[in-house]
Amino acid sequence: MAGLRHGLSWLALVVLGILSGVLEDVLFILVLVPYLPVSLDLTGDLFWVFTVPLAQLLALSLTGTLGWLFLGLRQRRRLMAFWLIWMAARGTFLFLVNNPVEDILAYLAWITLWCLGIGVLARWRDSVAEGAKT
């Protein structure tokens, strides 16, 4: 039974990584576009420093919270698997809709930054928990 649970948790982590890769565009279309002011040009100069990171943070807030609370995303190997799957899903999706390679690399750089942040948080929480034990 433990092996089945372990396998299902990894499968759920894969699903969350794939979901993160597609959820960015869904949240961009359903949340950012309708609720941001019209005066804010979402596709202009602010796109790479505001729109992309905000859409990714929205997706990560949903999938990352589920992964952190239920799937052990604070463990390094699970976080790396989540990061690689998210990168593969996002890169594949963007490639299939004919985005330029430099744009795809910008998206993947932001994803790497967010996952590094999760890793730093996990490491910090582990050190705080270790310090509390002593």
DRENTORKOL-3810 file (N, C-alpha, C; in nm, 4 decimals):
REM DRENTORKOL-3810
@n.u->0.0823; n.v->-0.1196; n.w->0.0000; ca.u->0.0000; ca.v->0.0000; ca.w->0.0000; c.u->0.0866; c.v->0.1259; c.w->0.0000
@n.u->0.1993; n.v->0.1205; n.w->0.0719; ca.u->0.2885; ca.v->0.2374; ca.w->0.0768; c.u->0.3479; c.v->0.2649; c.w->-0.0601
@n.u->0.3786; n.v->0.1591; n.w->-0.1355; ca.u->0.4331; ca.v->0.1763; ca.w->-0.2700; c.u->0.3330; c.v->0.2412; c.w->-0.3644
@n.u->0.2069; n.v->0.2046; n.w->-0.3523; ca.u->0.1025; ca.v->0.2640; ca.w->-0.4346; c.u->0.0864; c.v->0.4119; c.w->-0.4011
@n.u->0.0878; n.v->0.4424; n.w->-0.2731; ca.u->0.0747; ca.v->0.5817; ca.w->-0.2297; c.u->0.1933; c.v->0.6649; c.w->-0.2798
@n.u->0.3118; n.v->0.6065; n.w->-0.2705; ca.u->0.4325; ca.v->0.6747; ca.w->-0.3178; c.u->0.4236; c.v->0.7006; c.w->-0.4692
@n.u->0.3818; n.v->0.6005; n.w->-0.5439; ca.u->0.3679; ca.v->0.6148; ca.w->-0.6884; c.u->0.2620; c.v->0.7172; c.w->-0.7262
@n.u->0.1510; n.v->0.7168; n.w->-0.6554; ca.u->0.0448; ca.v->0.8137; ca.w->-0.6826; c.u->0.0879; c.v->0.9563; c.w->-0.6494
@n.u->0.1694; n.v->0.9713; n.w->-0.5449; ca.u->0.2157; ca.v->1.1056; ca.w->-0.5116; c.u->0.3089; c.v->1.1593; c.w->-0.6200
@n.u->0.3925; n.v->1.0727; n.w->-0.6773; ca.u->0.4783; ca.v->1.1166; ca.w->-0.7873; c.u->0.3952; c.v->1.1473; c.w->-0.9115
@n.u->0.2926; n.v->1.0669; n.w->-0.9373; ca.u->0.2040; ca.v->1.0925; ca.w->-1.0506; c.u->0.1321; c.v->1.2267; c.w->-1.0322
@n.u->0.0864; n.v->1.2542; n.w->-0.9116; ca.u->0.0211; ca.v->1.3824; ca.w->-0.8829; c.u->0.1180; c.v->1.4983; c.w->-0.9021
@n.u->0.2436; n.v->1.4782; n.w->-0.8660; ca.u->0.3449; ca.v->1.5817; ca.w->-0.8860; c.u->0.3663; c.v->1.6092; c.w->-1.0357
@n.u->0.3660; n.v->1.5047; n.w->-1.1160; ca.u->0.3781; ca.v->1.5206; ca.w->-1.2609; c.u->0.2574; c.v->1.5977; c.w->-1.3147
@n.u->0.1387; n.v->1.5624; n.w->-1.2694; ca.u->0.0174; ca.v->1.6319; ca.w->-1.3132; c.u->0.0224; c.v->1.7790; c.w->-1.2736
@n.u->0.0678; n.v->1.8078; n.w->-1.1521; ca.u->0.0788; ca.v->1.9474; ca.w->-1.1089; c.u->0.1795; c.v->2.0251; c.w->-1.1928
@n.u->0.2892; n.v->1.9627; n.w->-1.2284; ca.u->0.3877; ca.v->2.0287; ca.w->-1.3133; c.u->0.3312; c.v->2.0613; c.w->-1.4507
@n.u->0.2595; n.v->1.9681; n.w->-1.5090; ca.u->0.1966; ca.v->1.9911; ca.w->-1.6394; c.u->0.0886; c.v->2.0983; c.w->-1.6274
@n.u->0.0107; n.v->2.0898; n.w->-1.5214; ca.u->-0.0942; ca.v->2.1897; ca.w->-1.4987; c.u->-0.0358; c.v->2.3296; c.w->-1.4843
@n.u->0.0762; n.v->2.3415; n.w->-1.4165; ca.u->0.1411; ca.v->2.4718; ca.w->-1.4024; c.u->0.1800; c.v->2.5296; c.w->-1.5374
@n.u->0.2251; n.v->2.4443; n.w->-1.6270; ca.u->0.2674; ca.v->2.4899; ca.w->-1.7584; c.u->0.1558; c.v->2.5464; c.w->-1.8439
@n.u->0.0351; n.v->2.4975; n.w->-1.8244; ca.u->-0.0783; ca.v->2.5435; ca.w->-1.9040; c.u->-0.1610; c.v->2.6467; c.w->-1.8286
@n.u->-0.1622; n.v->2.6368; n.w->-1.6978; ca.u->-0.2451; ca.v->2.7240; ca.w->-1.6146; c.u->-0.2058; c.v->2.8710; c.w->-1.6256
@n.u->-0.0805; n.v->2.8984; n.w->-1.6579; ca.u->-0.0359; ca.v->3.0377; ca.w->-1.6714; c.u->-0.1193; c.v->3.1134; c.w->-1.7736
@n.u->-0.1391; n.v->3.0531; n.w->-1.8903; ca.u->-0.2155; ca.v->3.1203; ca.w->-1.9948; c.u->-0.3629; c.v->3.1307; c.w->-1.9586
@n.u->-0.4151; n.v->3.0289; n.w->-1.8962; ca.u->-0.5555; ca.v->3.0326; ca.w->-1.8547; c.u->-0.5778; c.v->3.1449; c.w->-1.7541
@n.u->-0.4891; n.v->3.1565; n.w->-1.6559; ca.u->-0.5034; ca.v->3.2625; ca.w->-1.5566; c.u->-0.4775; c.v->3.3998; c.w->-1.6173
@n.u->-0.3880; n.v->3.4076; n.w->-1.7135; ca.u->-0.3642; ca.v->3.5342; ca.w->-1.7823; c.u->-0.4922; c.v->3.5809; c.w->-1.8510
@n.u->-0.5576; n.v->3.4898; n.w->-1.9216; ca.u->-0.6773; ca.v->3.5253; ca.w->-1.9973; c.u->-0.7970; c.v->3.5494; c.w->-1.9054
@n.u->-0.8143; n.v->3.4655; n.w->-1.8027; ca.u->-0.9335; ca.v->3.4754; ca.w->-1.7186; c.u->-0.9213; c.v->3.5709; c.w->-1.6003
@n.u->-0.7990; n.v->3.6004; n.w->-1.5569; ca.u->-0.7833; ca.v->3.6843; ca.w->-1.4372; c.u->-0.7154; c.v->3.8167; c.w->-1.4702
@n.u->-0.5991; n.v->3.8115; n.w->-1.5319; ca.u->-0.5241; ca.v->3.9349; ca.w->-1.5536; c.u->-0.5896; c.v->4.0273; c.w->-1.6550
@n.u->-0.6283; n.v->3.9750; n.w->-1.7691; ca.u->-0.6832; ca.v->4.0598; ca.w->-1.8748; c.u->-0.8119; c.v->4.1300; c.w->-1.8315
@n.u->-0.9097; n.v->4.0598; n.w->-1.7734; ca.u->-1.0341; ca.v->4.1301; ca.w->-1.7394; c.u->-1.0229; c.v->4.2265; c.w->-1.6213
@n.u->-0.9305; n.v->4.2038; n.w->-1.5284; ca.u->-0.9311; ca.v->4.2805; ca.w->-1.4047; c.u->-0.8214; c.v->4.3860; c.w->-1.3925
@n.u->-0.7294; n.v->4.3911; n.w->-1.4848; ca.u->-0.6284; ca.v->4.4968; ca.w->-1.4813; c.u->-0.6788; c.v->4.6174; c.w->-1.5598
@n.u->-0.6346; n.v->4.7367; n.w->-1.5223; ca.u->-0.6825; ca.v->4.8561; ca.w->-1.5925; c.u->-0.6462; c.v->4.8541; c.w->-1.7409
@n.u->-0.7333; n.v->4.9131; n.w->-1.8210; ca.u->-0.7131; ca.v->4.9167; ca.w->-1.9651; c.u->-0.5889; c.v->4.9988; c.w->-1.9992
@n.u->-0.5573; n.v->5.0954; n.w->-1.9170; ca.u->-0.4408; ca.v->5.1794; ca.w->-1.9430; c.u->-0.3089; c.v->5.1034; c.w->-1.9301
@n.u->-0.3120; n.v->4.9881; n.w->-1.8662; ca.u->-0.1914; ca.v->4.9075; ca.w->-1.8489; c.u->-0.1755; c.v->4.8156; c.w->-1.9700
@n.u->-0.0715; n.v->4.8370; n.w->-2.0467; ca.u->-0.0472; ca.v->4.7574; ca.w->-2.1664; c.u->0.0167; c.v->4.6250; c.w->-2.1267
@n.u->-0.0637; n.v->4.5187; n.w->-2.1266; ca.u->-0.0160; ca.v->4.3881; ca.w->-2.0817; c.u->0.0796; c.v->4.3216; c.w->-2.1789
@n.u->0.0831; n.v->4.3676; n.w->-2.3013; ca.u->0.1684; ca.v->4.3035; ca.w->-2.4007; c.u->0.2866; c.v->4.3911; c.w->-2.4410
@n.u->0.2962; n.v->4.5087; n.w->-2.3869; ca.u->0.4020; ca.v->4.6009; ca.w->-2.4263; c.u->0.5281; c.v->4.5832; c.w->-2.3442
@n.u->0.5806; n.v->4.6941; n.w->-2.2988; ca.u->0.7073; ca.v->4.6952; ca.w->-2.2266; c.u->0.7006; c.v->4.6205; c.w->-2.0935
@n.u->0.5840; n.v->4.6167; n.w->-2.0343; ca.u->0.5703; ca.v->4.5520; ca.w->-1.9034; c.u->0.5538; c.v->4.4005; c.w->-1.9107
@n.u->0.5442; n.v->4.3467; n.w->-2.0314; ca.u->0.5103; ca.v->4.2053; ca.w->-2.0447; c.u->0.6071; c.v->4.1135; c.w->-1.9724
@n.u->0.7386; n.v->4.1301; n.w->-1.9942; ca.u->0.8365; ca.v->4.0369; ca.w->-1.9373; c.u->0.8676; c.v->4.0639; c.w->-1.7908
@n.u->0.8384; n.v->4.1836; n.w->-1.7419; ca.u->0.8701; ca.v->4.2143; ca.w->-1.6019; c.u->0.7468; c.v->4.2191; c.w->-1.5132
@n.u->0.6286; n.v->4.2128; n.w->-1.5709; ca.u->0.5069; ca.v->4.2183; ca.w->-1.4903; c.u->0.4092; c.v->4.1069; c.w->-1.5253
@n.u->0.3689; n.v->4.0990; n.w->-1.6509; ca.u->0.2632; ca.v->4.0065; ca.w->-1.6912; c.u->0.3059; c.v->3.8610; c.w->-1.6770
@n.u->0.4202; n.v->3.8263; n.w->-1.7326; ca.u->0.4671; ca.v->3.6871; ca.w->-1.7252; c.u->0.4902; c.v->3.6436; c.w->-1.5802
@n.u->0.5653; n.v->3.7211; n.w->-1.5003; ca.u->0.5858; ca.v->3.6776; ca.w->-1.3617; c.u->0.4556; c.v->3.6694; c.w->-1.2817
@n.u->0.3645; n.v->3.7624; n.w->-1.3033; ca.u->0.2389; ca.v->3.7587; ca.w->-1.2287; c.u->0.1551; c.v->3.6374; c.w->-1.2670
@n.u->0.1473; n.v->3.6061; n.w->-1.3950; ca.u->0.0730; ca.v->3.4877; ca.w->-1.4386; c.u->0.1362; c.v->3.3603; c.w->-1.3820
@n.u->0.2699; n.v->3.3553; n.w->-1.3801; ca.u->0.3368; ca.v->3.2374; ca.w->-1.3251; c.u->0.3162; c.v->3.2275; c.w->-1.1746
@n.u->0.3184; n.v->3.3396; n.w->-1.1062; ca.u->0.2943; ca.v->3.3369; ca.w->-0.9613; c.u->0.1518; c.v->3.2961; c.w->-0.9288
@n.u->0.0571; n.v->3.3359; n.w->-1.0104; ca.u->-0.0810; ca.v->3.2922; ca.w->-0.9903; c.u->-0.0913; c.v->3.1403; c.w->-1.0049
@n.u->-0.0299; n.v->3.0875; n.w->-1.1108; ca.u->-0.0321; ca.v->2.9421; ca.w->-1.1315; c.u->0.0414; c.v->2.8705; c.w->-1.0189
@n.u->0.1580; n.v->2.9242; n.w->-0.9811; ca.u->0.2375; ca.v->2.8617; ca.w->-0.8758; c.u->0.1674; c.v->2.8676; c.w->-0.7404
@n.u->0.0906; n.v->2.9723; n.w->-0.7162; ca.u->0.0200; ca.v->2.9810; ca.w->-0.5884; c.u->-0.0811; c.v->2.8678; c.w->-0.5744
@n.u->-0.1383; n.v->2.8254; n.w->-0.6839; ca.u->-0.2334; ca.v->2.7135; ca.w->-0.6784; c.u->-0.1622; c.v->2.5787; c.w->-0.6755
@n.u->-0.0793; n.v->2.5537; n.w->-0.7752; ca.u->-0.0150; ca.v->2.4225; ca.w->-0.7850; c.u->0.0953; c.v->2.4053; c.w->-0.6812
@n.u->0.1685; n.v->2.5116; n.w->-0.6530; ca.u->0.2761; ca.v->2.5024; ca.w->-0.5547; c.u->0.2254; c.v->2.4796; c.w->-0.4141
@n.u->0.1137; n.v->2.5410; n.w->-0.3808; ca.u->0.0553; ca.v->2.5194; ca.w->-0.2478; c.u->0.0104; c.v->2.3759; c.w->-0.2320
@n.u->-0.0553; n.v->2.3229; n.w->-0.3338; ca.u->-0.0961; ca.v->2.1816; ca.w->-0.3282; c.u->0.0260; c.v->2.0909; c.w->-0.3170
@n.u->0.1283; n.v->2.1204; n.w->-0.3966; ca.u->0.2504; ca.v->2.0399; ca.w->-0.3928; c.u->0.3217; c.v->2.0493; c.w->-0.2592
@n.u->0.3265; n.v->2.1681; n.w->-0.2015; ca.u->0.3949; ca.v->2.1895; ca.w->-0.0733; c.u->0.3211; c.v->2.1179; c.w->0.0395
@n.u->0.1901; n.v->2.1324; n.w->0.0433; ca.u->0.1121; ca.v->2.0773; ca.w->0.1550; c.u->0.0917; c.v->1.9265; c.w->0.1456
@n.u->0.0733; n.v->1.8746; n.w->0.0245; ca.u->0.0327; ca.v->1.7348; ca.w->0.0119; c.u->0.1342; c.v->1.6433; c.w->-0.0569
@n.u->0.2281; n.v->1.6995; n.w->-0.1316; ca.u->0.3161; ca.v->1.6143; ca.w->-0.2105; c.u->0.4637; c.v->1.6277; c.w->-0.1764
@n.u->0.4963; n.v->1.6981; n.w->-0.0698; ca.u->0.6346; ca.v->1.7063; ca.w->-0.0250; c.u->0.7248; c.v->1.7857; c.w->-0.1171
@n.u->0.6735; n.v->1.8955; n.w->-0.1719; ca.u->0.7519; ca.v->1.9770; ca.w->-0.2642; c.u->0.8738; c.v->2.0379; c.w->-0.1973
@n.u->0.8781; n.v->2.0360; n.w->-0.0655; ca.u->0.9940; ca.v->2.0915; ca.w->0.0057; c.u->1.1153; c.v->1.9995; c.w->-0.0035
@n.u->1.0949; n.v->1.8760; n.w->-0.0470; ca.u->1.2074; ca.v->1.7843; ca.w->-0.0675; c.u->1.2749; c.v->1.8177; c.w->-0.2004
@n.u->1.4064; n.v->1.8199; n.w->-0.1992; ca.u->1.4826; ca.v->1.8660; ca.w->-0.3155; c.u->1.4519; c.v->1.7857; c.w->-0.4419
@n.u->1.4456; n.v->1.6541; n.w->-0.4327; ca.u->1.4236; ca.v->1.5753; ca.w->-0.5544; c.u->1.2825; c.v->1.5940; c.w->-0.6091
@n.u->1.1859; n.v->1.6142; n.w->-0.5216; ca.u->1.0492; ca.v->1.6407; ca.w->-0.5692; c.u->1.0398; c.v->1.7796; c.w->-0.6316
@n.u->1.1082; n.v->1.8751; n.w->-0.5715; ca.u->1.1093; ca.v->2.0105; ca.w->-0.6272; c.u->1.1774; c.v->2.0118; c.w->-0.7637
@n.u->1.2863; n.v->1.9395; n.w->-0.7763; ca.u->1.3551; ca.v->1.9334; ca.w->-0.9059; c.u->1.2679; c.v->1.8655; c.w->-1.0110
@n.u->1.1963; n.v->1.7610; n.w->-0.9714; ca.u->1.1061; ca.v->1.6948; ca.w->-1.0661; c.u->0.9947; c.v->1.7902; c.w->-1.1082
@n.u->0.9364; n.v->1.8613; n.w->-1.0119; ca.u->0.8312; ca.v->1.9590; ca.w->-1.0417; c.u->0.8840; c.v->2.0665; c.w->-1.1363
@n.u->1.0045; n.v->2.1169; n.w->-1.1082; ca.u->1.0657; ca.v->2.2203; ca.w->-1.1916; c.u->1.0877; c.v->2.1704; c.w->-1.3345
@n.u->1.1440; n.v->2.0514; n.w->-1.3491; ca.u->1.1709; ca.v->1.9968; ca.w->-1.4821; c.u->1.0427; c.v->1.9706; c.w->-1.5597
@n.u->0.9411; n.v->1.9201; n.w->-1.4915; ca.u->0.8143; ca.v->1.8917; ca.w->-1.5590; c.u->0.7460; c.v->2.0217; c.w->-1.5991
@n.u->0.7488; n.v->2.1205; n.w->-1.5098; ca.u->0.6892; ca.v->2.2509; ca.w->-1.5411; c.u->0.7617; c.v->2.3133; c.w->-1.6610
@n.u->0.8948; n.v->2.3053; n.w->-1.6608; ca.u->0.9726; ca.v->2.3607; ca.w->-1.7715; c.u->0.9403; c.v->2.2869; c.w->-1.9024
@n.u->0.9334; n.v->2.1554; n.w->-1.8965; ca.u->0.9043; ca.v->2.0776; ca.w->-2.0169; c.u->0.7641; c.v->2.1077; c.w->-2.0693
@n.u->0.6673; n.v->2.1143; n.w->-1.9786; ca.u->0.5294; ca.v->2.1426; ca.w->-2.0205; c.u->0.5180; c.v->2.2827; c.w->-2.0794
@n.u->0.5781; n.v->2.3799; n.w->-2.0128; ca.u->0.5696; ca.v->2.5183; ca.w->-2.0601; c.u->0.6448; c.v->2.5353; c.w->-2.1914
@n.u->0.7656; n.v->2.4798; n.w->-2.1984; ca.u->0.8435; ca.v->2.4904; ca.w->-2.3205; c.u->0.7753; c.v->2.4240; c.w->-2.4389
@n.u->0.7186; n.v->2.3063; n.w->-2.4171; ca.u->0.6483; ca.v->2.2352; ca.w->-2.5237; c.u->0.5264; c.v->2.3135; c.w->-2.5695
@n.u->0.4485; n.v->2.3626; n.w->-2.4736; ca.u->0.3289; ca.v->2.4398; ca.w->-2.5074; c.u->0.3656; c.v->2.5638; c.w->-2.5886
@n.u->0.4652; n.v->2.6385; n.w->-2.5424; ca.u->0.5046; ca.v->2.7602; ca.w->-2.6126; c.u->0.5626; c.v->2.7296; c.w->-2.7504
@n.u->0.6364; n.v->2.6197; n.w->-2.7613; ca.u->0.6917; ca.v->2.5799; ca.w->-2.8906; c.u->0.5804; c.v->2.5432; c.w->-2.9887
@n.u->0.4772; n.v->2.4746; n.w->-2.9385; ca.u->0.3672; ca.v->2.4318; ca.w->-3.0251; c.u->0.2834; c.v->2.5488; c.w->-3.0753
@n.u->0.2809; n.v->2.6586; n.w->-3.0006; ca.u->0.2068; ca.v->2.7769; ca.w->-3.0465; c.u->0.3001; c.v->2.8771; c.w->-3.1144
@n.u->0.4171; n.v->2.8286; n.w->-3.1576; ca.u->0.5115; ca.v->2.9033; ca.w->-3.2408; c.u->0.5682; c.v->3.0294; c.w->-3.1769
@n.u->0.6048; n.v->3.0224; n.w->-3.0500; ca.u->0.6754; ca.v->3.1330; ca.w->-2.9864; c.u->0.8223; c.v->3.1282; c.w->-3.0260
@n.u->0.8869; n.v->3.2436; n.w->-3.0361; ca.u->1.0305; ca.v->3.2454; ca.w->-3.0651; c.u->1.1103; c.v->3.1833; c.w->-2.9496
@n.u->1.2242; n.v->3.1274; n.w->-2.9820; ca.u->1.3064; ca.v->3.0578; ca.w->-2.8833; c.u->1.3472; c.v->3.1511; c.w->-2.7699
@n.u->1.3816; n.v->3.2768; n.w->-2.8009; ca.u->1.4231; ca.v->3.3696; ca.w->-2.6947; c.u->1.3075; c.v->3.4003; c.w->-2.5985
@n.u->1.1842; n.v->3.3996; n.w->-2.6470; ca.u->1.0696; ca.v->3.4185; ca.w->-2.5586; c.u->1.0504; c.v->3.2971; c.w->-2.4682
@n.u->1.0660; n.v->3.1799; n.w->-2.5260; ca.u->1.0538; ca.v->3.0566; ca.w->-2.4474; c.u->1.1593; c.v->3.0548; c.w->-2.3377
@n.u->1.2808; n.v->3.0940; n.w->-2.3701; ca.u->1.3878; ca.v->3.0971; ca.w->-2.2704; c.u->1.3584; c.v->3.1972; c.w->-2.1588
@n.u->1.2941; n.v->3.3079; n.w->-2.1914; ca.u->1.2564; ca.v->3.4051; ca.w->-2.0882; c.u->1.1531; c.v->3.3449; c.w->-1.9928
@n.u->1.0544; n.v->3.2758; n.w->-2.0472; ca.u->0.9554; ca.v->3.2078; ca.w->-1.9624; c.u->1.0241; c.v->3.1063; c.w->-1.8709
@n.u->1.1139; n.v->3.0275; n.w->-1.9280; ca.u->1.1807; ca.v->2.9236; ca.w->-1.8503; c.u->1.2736; c.v->2.9828; c.w->-1.7444
@n.u->1.3302; n.v->3.0989; n.w->-1.7731; ca.u->1.4138; ca.v->3.1652; ca.w->-1.6722; c.u->1.3297; c.v->3.2082; c.w->-1.5517
@n.u->1.2113; n.v->3.2600; n.w->-1.5768; ca.u->1.1232; ca.v->3.2976; ca.w->-1.4653; c.u->1.0820; c.v->3.1744; c.w->-1.3837
@n.u->1.0514; n.v->3.0648; n.w->-1.4522; ca.u->1.0145; ca.v->2.9413; ca.w->-1.3818; c.u->1.1294; c.v->2.8955; c.w->-1.2926
@n.u->1.2512; n.v->2.9031; n.w->-1.3444; ca.u->1.3684; ca.v->2.8649; ca.w->-1.2664; c.u->1.3827; c.v->2.9532; c.w->-1.1427
@n.u->1.3583; n.v->3.0817; n.w->-1.1584; ca.u->1.3656; ca.v->3.1734; ca.w->-1.0442; c.u->1.2641; c.v->3.1360; c.w->-0.9367
@n.u->1.1417; n.v->3.1057; n.w->-0.9761; ca.u->1.0389; ca.v->3.0710; ca.w->-0.8764; c.u->1.0755; c.v->2.9409; c.w->-0.8047
@n.u->1.1235; n.v->2.8425; n.w->-0.8776; ca.u->1.1584; ca.v->2.7153; ca.w->-0.8135; c.u->1.2815; c.v->2.7302; c.w->-0.7244
@n.u->1.3750; n.v->2.8155; n.w->-0.7619; ca.u->1.4873; ca.v->2.8444; ca.w->-0.6723; c.u->1.4373; c.v->2.9093; c.w->-0.5434
@n.u->1.3391; n.v->2.9967; n.w->-0.5551; ca.u->1.2793; ca.v->3.0581; ca.w->-0.4361; c.u->1.2150; c.v->2.9551; c.w->-0.3453
@n.u->1.1476; n.v->2.8589; n.w->-0.4032; ca.u->1.0872; ca.v->2.7515; ca.w->-0.3230; c.u->1.1962; c.v->2.6711; c.w->-0.2545
@n.u->1.3042; n.v->2.6425; n.w->-0.3266; ca.u->1.4154; ca.v->2.5675; ca.w->-0.2676; c.u->1.4802; c.v->2.6420; c.w->-0.1522
@n.u->1.4980; n.v->2.7733; n.w->-0.1676; ca.u->1.5546; ca.v->2.8541; ca.w->-0.0591; c.u->1.4614; c.v->2.8537; c.w->0.0618
@n.u->1.3328; n.v->2.8672; n.w->0.0363; ca.u->1.2355; ca.v->2.8635; ca.w->0.1464; c.u->1.2379; c.v->2.7291; c.w->0.2176
@n.u->1.2442; n.v->2.6208; n.w->0.1425; ca.u->1.2485; ca.v->2.4875; ca.w->0.2036; c.u->1.3746; c.v->2.4702; c.w->0.2867
@n.u->1.4866; n.v->2.5157; n.w->0.2345; ca.u->1.6127; ca.v->2.5053; ca.w->0.3077; c.u->1.6081; c.v->2.5885; c.w->0.4355
@n.u->1.5533; n.v->2.7082; n.w->0.4254; ca.u->1.5419; ca.v->2.7962; ca.w->0.5421; c.u->1.4499; c.v->2.7346; c.w->0.6471
@n.u->1.3372; n.v->2.6791; n.w->0.6045; ca.u->1.2438; ca.v->2.6169; ca.w->0.6999; c.u->1.3080; c.v->2.4960; c.w->0.7674
@n.u->1.3859; n.v->2.4196; n.w->0.6923; ca.u->1.4558; ca.v->2.3053; ca.w->0.7516; c.u->1.5577; c.v->2.3506; c.w->0.8549
@n.u->1.6307; n.v->2.4594; n.w->0.8267; ca.u->1.7305; ca.v->2.5077; ca.w->0.9212; c.u->1.6643; c.v->2.5658; c.w->1.0451
@n.u->1.5511; n.v->2.6297; n.w->1.0286; ca.u->1.4763; ca.v->2.6828; ca.w->1.1439; c.u->1.4235; c.v->2.5677; c.w->1.2286
@n.u->1.3701; n.v->2.4642; n.w->1.1633; ca.u->1.3202; ca.v->2.3478; ca.w->1.2369; c.u->1.4334; c.v->2.2749; c.w->1.3081
@n.u->1.5501; n.v->2.2665; n.w->1.2442; ca.u->1.6650; ca.v->2.2016; ca.w->1.3066; c.u->1.7143; c.v->2.2812; c.w->1.4257
@n.u->1.7121; n.v->2.4130; n.w->1.4125; ca.u->1.7536; ca.v->2.4997; ca.w->1.5237; c.u->1.6588; c.v->2.4928; c.w->1.6408
@n.u->1.5305; n.v->2.4693; n.w->1.6135; ca.u->1.4313; ca.v->2.4579; ca.w->1.7199; c.u->1.4484; c.v->2.3268; c.w->1.7978
@n.u->1.5006; n.v->2.2250; n.w->1.7302; ca.u->1.5195; ca.v->2.0950; ca.w->1.7972; c.u->1.6362; c.v->2.0998; c.w->1.8965
@n.u->1.7349; n.v->2.1834; n.w->1.8693; ca.u->1.8527; ca.v->2.1858; ca.w->1.9574; c.u->1.8414; c.v->2.2849; c.w->2.0676
END
